[in-house]
């Protein structure tokens, strides 16, 4: 029995050693996992910082490109506006006086015709002071003037038929 007791003691000691070794290896594996996790964290942190720097550089590049494009557009707009002003100033002076004279002549022509329409009754009152039906006479004389100015047509009104209608 003594042999068995020694053997059990020896097995218990070996079991304790194995448990210590197991715990040691478990602690070592946890430490290694922590070291690997820290390395991965540092690596990801570096990658993230690089990506942020690249994005920052890209954003700054875009800002610079945007500013240069704005300057380019502004200078192009100024050049085109100045070119248009030069063309407009050179074109606006050509034919200006002729256009003014033509508009003046056309305007006076319209005003003379309008004046004739407005003052026709006064004219016929002074021409025929003893006429009773002046309103009808003015209409008939205006029609006669229209026929006189336009092309002579078949069956146009003559002076005798006008005077018979009025009288």
PLY file of the C-alpha trace (Angstrom):
ply
format ascii 1.0
element vertex 167
property float x
property float y
property float z
element edge 166
property int vertex1
property int vertex2
end_header
0.00 0.00 0.00
2.86 2.16 0.49
3.68 1.78 -3.14
0.20 2.75 -4.01
0.26 5.81 -1.73
3.56 6.95 -3.25
2.18 6.44 -6.68
-0.99 8.41 -5.86
1.18 11.19 -4.39
3.34 11.12 -7.46
0.24 11.26 -9.71
-1.20 14.13 -7.68
2.06 16.05 -8.00
2.16 15.35 -11.72
-1.48 16.46 -11.99
-0.62 19.69 -10.16
2.35 20.26 -12.49
0.15 19.65 -15.51
-2.48 22.05 -14.21
0.21 24.70 -13.62
1.63 24.10 -17.08
-1.90 24.33 -18.57
-2.57 27.58 -16.75
0.81 28.93 -17.80
0.17 28.07 -21.45
-3.32 29.56 -21.24
-1.90 32.78 -19.79
0.81 32.79 -22.48
-1.78 32.30 -25.22
-3.89 35.14 -23.77
-0.81 37.37 -23.67
0.04 36.44 -27.26
-3.52 37.12 -28.36
-3.40 40.50 -26.64
-0.07 41.29 -28.34
-1.49 40.28 -31.75
-4.66 42.31 -31.12
-2.53 45.35 -30.17
-0.41 44.91 -33.30
-3.57 44.63 -35.44
-5.03 47.66 -33.70
-1.85 49.65 -34.35
-1.78 48.48 -37.96
-5.43 49.47 -38.50
-4.81 52.75 -36.73
-1.91 53.52 -39.08
-4.01 52.54 -42.12
-6.87 54.74 -40.93
-4.55 57.69 -40.36
-3.04 57.21 -43.83
-6.48 57.04 -45.37
-7.49 60.21 -43.51
-4.33 61.97 -44.70
-5.00 60.86 -48.27
-8.60 62.07 -48.02
-7.44 65.34 -46.50
-4.94 65.73 -49.35
-7.64 64.84 -51.84
-10.06 67.34 -50.31
-7.39 70.02 -50.35
-6.59 69.16 -53.98
-10.26 69.44 -54.82
-10.45 72.78 -53.03
-7.44 74.02 -55.00
-8.88 72.74 -58.27
-12.23 74.35 -57.42
-10.58 77.68 -56.69
-8.55 77.53 -59.91
-11.67 76.66 -61.91
-13.55 79.56 -60.33
-10.71 81.91 -61.28
-10.63 80.49 -64.81
-14.39 80.89 -65.20
-14.30 84.42 -63.82
-11.49 85.45 -66.16
-13.22 83.83 -69.12
-16.47 85.58 -68.25
-14.68 88.92 -67.99
-12.99 88.37 -71.35
-16.21 87.33 -73.05
-18.13 90.27 -71.55
-15.44 92.69 -72.66
-15.42 91.13 -76.15
-19.21 91.39 -76.32
-19.05 95.02 -75.17
-16.53 95.80 -77.89
-18.67 94.12 -80.55
-21.81 95.81 -79.22
-20.20 99.23 -79.20
-18.90 98.79 -82.75
-22.25 97.44 -84.00
-24.46 99.87 -82.14
-23.00 102.91 -83.90
-23.42 101.53 -87.42
-26.72 102.60 -89.00
-27.98 104.35 -85.91
-28.65 107.66 -87.68
-30.33 105.98 -90.65
-32.60 104.04 -88.30
-33.51 107.21 -86.45
-34.42 109.02 -89.70
-36.47 106.04 -90.91
-38.37 105.83 -87.61
-39.01 109.58 -87.72
-40.40 109.39 -91.27
-42.61 106.41 -90.48
-43.85 108.03 -87.29
-44.70 111.26 -89.09
-46.53 109.29 -91.79
-48.66 107.59 -89.15
-49.30 110.90 -87.38
-50.38 112.65 -90.61
-52.87 109.87 -91.38
-54.20 109.91 -87.81
-54.49 113.69 -87.90
-56.47 113.41 -91.16
-58.90 110.98 -89.55
-59.38 113.15 -86.47
-59.79 116.49 -88.25
-61.83 115.36 -91.28
-65.11 116.58 -89.78
-63.66 120.03 -89.10
-62.37 120.19 -92.66
-65.75 119.31 -94.18
-67.57 121.74 -91.87
-65.41 124.58 -93.14
-65.72 123.33 -96.76
-69.53 122.89 -96.69
-70.93 125.21 -93.99
-74.59 124.96 -95.09
-74.82 121.12 -95.04
-77.40 119.58 -92.65
-76.37 115.93 -92.34
-72.73 116.48 -91.61
-72.12 113.09 -89.95
-73.20 111.08 -93.00
-71.33 113.45 -95.27
-68.06 112.91 -93.38
-68.44 109.13 -93.63
-69.16 109.32 -97.36
-66.28 111.69 -98.02
-63.95 109.41 -96.07
-65.08 106.53 -98.26
-64.47 108.69 -101.36
-60.98 109.53 -100.08
-60.35 105.83 -99.57
-61.37 105.10 -103.15
-59.27 108.00 -104.38
-56.16 106.80 -102.58
-56.56 103.11 -103.46
-56.74 101.68 -106.97
-59.79 102.69 -108.96
-62.24 99.83 -109.02
-65.27 98.98 -111.01
-68.35 100.55 -109.51
-66.52 103.04 -107.31
-68.40 106.00 -105.87
-68.33 109.16 -107.93
-68.99 112.74 -106.83
-72.52 112.99 -108.27
-73.80 109.87 -106.49
-72.26 111.18 -103.27
-74.03 114.51 -103.55
-77.36 112.80 -104.40
-77.07 110.59 -101.29
-76.39 113.54 -99.04
-78.84 115.95 -100.59
0 1
1 2
2 3
3 4
4 5
5 6
6 7
7 8
8 9
9 10
10 11
11 12
12 13
13 14
14 15
15 16
16 17
17 18
18 19
19 20
20 21
21 22
22 23
23 24
24 25
25 26
26 27
27 28
28 29
29 30
30 31
31 32
32 33
33 34
34 35
35 36
36 37
37 38
38 39
39 40
40 41
41 42
42 43
43 44
44 45
45 46
46 47
47 48
48 49
49 50
50 51
51 52
52 53
53 54
54 55
55 56
56 57
57 58
58 59
59 60
60 61
61 62
62 63
63 64
64 65
65 66
66 67
67 68
68 69
69 70
70 71
71 72
72 73
73 74
74 75
75 76
76 77
77 78
78 79
79 80
80 81
81 82
82 83
83 84
84 85
85 86
86 87
87 88
88 89
89 90
90 91
91 92
92 93
93 94
94 95
95 96
96 97
97 98
98 99
99 100
100 101
101 102
102 103
103 104
104 105
105 106
106 107
107 108
108 109
109 110
110 111
111 112
112 113
113 114
114 115
115 116
116 117
117 118
118 119
119 120
120 121
121 122
122 123
123 124
124 125
125 126
126 127
127 128
128 129
129 130
130 131
131 132
132 133
133 134
134 135
135 136
136 137
137 138
138 139
139 140
140 141
141 142
142 143
143 144
144 145
145 146
146 147
147 148
148 149
149 150
150 151
151 152
152 153
153 154
154 155
155 156
156 157
157 158
158 159
159 160
160 161
161 162
162 163
163 164
164 165
165 166
